[in-house]
Amino acid sequence: MKELKNDLLLRACRREPTERTPIWIMRQAGRYLPQYRKVREKADFLTMCKTPELAAEVTLQPVEIIGVDAAIIFSDILVIPEAMGMELEMRESVGPVFPKPVRDENDVKKLKQINPFEELNFVLEAVKLVKRELDGKVPLIGFSGSPWTLMTYMVEGKGSKNFSKVKSLIFNRPDLAHALLEKITLAVTDYLNAKLFSGVDAVQIFDTWGGILAPEDFREFSLKYVKKIVENLNRNNRQPVIFFPKGVHSNLKEIAETGADAISVDWTVNIGDVRRQVGESLAIQGNLDPTALYGRKDVIEKKARKVMEDYGRGTGHIFNLGHGILPDVPVENAKALVDFVKEFSGEFH
Amino acid sequence: MKELKNDLLLRACRREPTERTPIWIMRQAGRYLPQYRKVREKADFLTMCKTPELAAEVTLQPVEIIGVDAAIIFSDILVIPEAMGMELEMRESVGPVFPKPVRDENDVKKLKQINPFEELNFVLEAVKLVKRELDGKVPLIGFSGSPWTLMTYMVEGKGSKNFSKVKSLIFNRPDLAHALLEKITLAVTDYLNAKLFSGVDAVQIFDTWGGILAPEDFREFSLKYVKKIVENLNRNNRQPVIFFPKGVHSNLKEIAETGADAISVDWTVNIGDVRRQVGESLAIQGNLDPTALYGRKDVIEKKARKVMEDYGRGTGHIFNLGHGILPDVPVENAKALVDFVKEFSGEFH
């Protein structure tokens, strides 16, 4: 393994001292970048995911253009259900669709155990390409959706407002829901281990839809499986795990005990309150309101400073937005944020 | 004022002893009822709101059909911006649209001060009709959107995913945002006072979009104005105020201090935790997951019992869903919930 020149993210995750606060931005390889849109003109979204050269190209863009402290491999969480045998379509202005969603025993039974080195080798190839190109400049993050979040898509079949299908499943057929979650958990574990094996320096687990569950349902249908994944990761180089249960504002104590090194929090909570509640056992990532980047430069700086002040002094803070960067944010605003955090976070360390 | 035969809701809001827990359901006068859909076939949504006889008819339906302990006047929160002079359209499968949203000083200046006894008299007529028909059977609730929630619609002009327009406004032109919020606050206050004058027994303020704000922005752009409204209501008969800041899981202490008698909480928090945090100063409404009504009868009962157990013994609990009832819920499931709460909540009192 090549030594990293900038390992701020890893040290912050491990709560080791850092000179300043590291920053990266969820969805930083995305549509707000003209250079990304140019690649996207040549290939549709899934083709970009499945062509290692293109995925690597857009992964590297934000490191160069806005100067973030980490790269995150360009991909989509739904490559896992596809690898498990589900047909996946990306429909313009609709989003991802599974024309044949998982609804009964037979559908669950049909889902394959994946071999990430086969079905998902395109991601692993992209990881290797990016690692080579980065040449130790910054760490590379790999990611996956949580089993619960993947299951919502697999059962609903498409974007949903009320999640009636997946909620009916967990309420009326908890046995079948758990059987499905077990299968997905195995696939996610194998996938993240393959990414770690291929060279990612950290992994993030996105639980995008954890926030639609009542507290006890979140523990039973989401958190339990995240914990199982974290326990089964092969982290030979102490690669950190970041867990992002978006919109989940209950169960903080339980969330802190998954074995993840860091939790990522959205912008509707005070990051200082979260720190006070989880204690000093965990790093915390976040949590600037993504729409703050619609503000003028002085607004962005004021709000970014507030996040750092709320977190307070010492290591363990990874600066990020509270959710993905929005596609209509001006690039210069994203860069202003990164510059500001790099320049002024030193005083908190 | 005619004496109410069932005043459980009012007593629970005031934390006076009750024999059992009162229950009503947000959006109980809605599409899940075949009788509602029948009325809706004859008239579009806004016509229903503006025809006192139709509004009264659907308001009364759930009291008869599922047996709830309160009626809530059928209306829409967007009648206020319309009364202030904004053109409002209901577009099929899009929802409400303001073709000319509020974007600058001039737009704010043009908004009229309302006289609810003129522009919104149809609501007040409906209130009087319902009160007459109810004949003291159960209390009648009036409602309004919060100034922040109304402003999001008025500025965005239509449903929004990222709320980029209204967020840009509060970040880059807080002065203008506050001027707009002041105007809306006055309108909401006058409107709710006219409803109280016309006979509603309680009011609920819906802050549907409070949950998209960072904690400090929620205090500045939402909570401050809700507090101002509550302070200026003429509650000559101690009519309770219920405040529902949906998806807001910060600022609980500040929310408890608006002067509202009760807060309504969504299903992603434990209602017992909320009770422990706000103490015994406030009643709490909620918070069954609306999708629990997709469950079988035994599932609904188990989950309803859990909500009551979580709240614990004593008065101050108003049973409700954590958000509006969903349109594809079977009526018999809604009725099963109401029956169960009525039959089994006595043991908590």
Interface residues (C-beta under 8 A of the other chain):
Chain A: N162 F163 S164 K167 S168 F171 N172 G211 I212 L213 A214 P215 E216 D217 F218 G247 V248 H249 S250 W267 T268 V269 N270 D273 D289 P290 T291 A292 Y294 G295 R296 V299 K303 K306 G322 L326 D328
Chain B: N162 F163 S164 K167 S168 F171 N172 G211 I212 L213 A214 P215 E216 D217 F218 G247 V248 H249 S250 W267 T268 V269 N270 D273 D289 P290 T291 A292 Y294 G295 R296 V299 K303 K306 G322 L326 D328
